[in-house]
Amino acid sequence: MDGTLIQAWANRRSFRQKPERPLRGTGPRGRKLLRDTHASTTDPEARLYQKSSSGAVVPSSLVHVITENRNGLVVAAMATEAGNAAEREAALEMLKRIKRRERITLGADKSYQEGEFVRNLRSRQVTPHVASTRLTRSGAAGSTQASAAIPDSKSVSGNAS
């Protein structure tokens, strides 16, 4: 499972203040974010988004892909508005659409290392293999390490880079 940015048909200079500003924002503790107060005049669905701390802030959308690990075939894909939780929400939505008869594994990068997401995967009979942001003493990813290996599990992973 992975996501990548696609640049929107908008320019940074096309972002203008919204005429009706909300009383409460969508940020932590109701803080108003740029997406709450500004919108692009050329592409209203585009959001200014920065994928990494060293990346540029560009008007963009996110594309998410789940690929089959053995052959690299795309199993599911979707595009969403750029946002911090968009990758995790898209992963859960795409997993609903995948037809399967047995438990699968899902490989993902550290941006998917979030407790609620991992619990959702496990409740859907998906074994998460998520890169850890912190390591245990043994060097293994603590909360996403498989408790028991499943020898005949079908493997699903992603790489959109």
ZIPELIN-V678685 format. One record per residue. N is the residue number from 1. RES is the residue in three letters. PSI is psi in whole degrees, 0 to 359 (NA if undefined). NEAR is the number of other C-alpha atoms within 12 Angstrom. Layout:
N&RES&PSI&NEAR + N&RES&PSI&NEAR
This chain:
1&MET&131&43 + 2&ASP&163&36 + 3&GLY&155&39 + 4&THR&157&32 + 5&LEU&141&33 + 6&ILE&135&27 + 7&GLN&135&27 + 8&ALA&165&28 + 9&TRP&52&21 + 10&ALA&157&24 + 11&ASN&150&22 + 12&ARG&329&24 + 13&ARG&350&17 + 14&SER&355&22 + 15&PHE&122&25 + 16&ARG&159&22 + 17&GLN&136&19 + 18&LYS&144&17 + 19&PRO&324&10 + 20&GLU&107&12 + 21&ARG&137&18 + 22&PRO&155&18 + 23&LEU&325&12 + 24&ARG&137&15 + 25&GLY&179&17 + 26&THR&3&19 + 27&GLY&180&16 + 28&PRO&136&10 + 29&ARG&32&9 + 30&GLY&13&12 + 31&ARG&137&15 + 32&LYS&129&17 + 33&LEU&168&23 + 34&LEU&322&24 + 35&ARG&339&28 + 36&ASP&331&25 + 37&THR&343&23 + 38&HIS&151&27 + 39&ALA&153&28 + 40&SER&139&28 + 41&THR&338&20 + 42&THR&331&18 + 43&ASP&88&24 + 44&PRO&337&24 + 45&GLU&348&25 + 46&ALA&144&34 + 47&ARG&144&39 + 48&LEU&122&38 + 49&TYR&144&29 + 50&GLN&112&22 + 51&LYS&323&27 + 52&SER&167&14 + 53&SER&336&8 + 54&SER&356&7 + 55&GLY&163&11 + 56&ALA&151&15 + 57&VAL&116&21 + 58&VAL&151&27 + 59&PRO&123&35 + 60&SER&173&31 + 61&SER&168&33 + 62&LEU&142&36 + 63&VAL&132&31 + 64&HIS&141&37 + 65&VAL&136&38 + 66&ILE&125&37 + 67&THR&152&31 + 68&GLU&130&24 + 69&ASN&323&23 + 70&ARG&318&13 + 71&ASN&353&13 + 72&GLY&20&18 + 73&LEU&141&18 + 74&VAL&125&23 + 75&VAL&323&28 + 76&ALA&149&30 + 77&ALA&150&30 + 78&MET&159&28 + 79&ALA&143&29 + 80&THR&170&30 + 81&GLU&147&31 + 82&ALA&136&33 + 83&GLY&161&32 + 84&ASN&321&25 + 85&ALA&358&23 + 86&ALA&322&29 + 87&GLU&315&37 + 88&ARG&318&37 + 89&GLU&319&29 + 90&ALA&321&31 + 91&ALA&314&42 + 92&LEU&320&34 + 93&GLU&317&24 + 94&MET&325&29 + 95&LEU&329&34 + 96&LYS&325&18 + 97&ARG&346&15 + 98&ILE&124&23 + 99&LYS&128&13 + 100&ARG&156&18 + 101&ARG&347&11 + 102&GLU&172&18 + 103&ARG&142&25 + 104&ILE&167&30 + 105&THR&150&36 + 106&LEU&117&40 + 107&GLY&138&35 + 108&ALA&162&35 + 109&ASP&181&27 + 110&LYS&346&26 + 111&SER&346&27 + 112&TYR&2&35 + 113&GLN&82&28 + 114&GLU&129&26 + 115&GLY&313&19 + 116&GLU&320&17 + 117&PHE&314&32 + 118&VAL&319&35 + 119&ARG&319&20 + 120&ASN&318&22 + 121&LEU&312&33 + 122&ARG&323&25 + 123&SER&341&15 + 124&ARG&16&23 + 125&GLN&41&23 + 126&VAL&126&34 + 127&THR&116&33 + 128&PRO&136&42 + 129&HIS&83&33 + 130&VAL&133&35 + 131&ALA&136&26 + 132&SER&148&25 + 133&THR&343&18 + 134&ARG&151&17 + 135&LEU&152&16 + 136&THR&178&13 + 137&ARG&325&8 + 138&SER&352&9 + 139&GLY&0&12 + 140&ALA&152&18 + 141&ALA&117&22 + 142&GLY&292&22 + 143&SER&351&26 + 144&THR&7&35 + 145&GLN&132&25 + 146&ALA&130&22 + 147&SER&330&14 + 148&ALA&135&10 + 149&ALA&139&15 + 150&ILE&102&16 + 151&PRO&326&12 + 152&ASP&25&11 + 153&SER&143&19 + 154&LYS&133&25 + 155&SER&130&29 + 156&VAL&130&35 + 157&SER&185&35 + 158&GLY&152&32 + 159&ASN&103&25 + 160&ALA&8&23 + 161&SER&NA&13
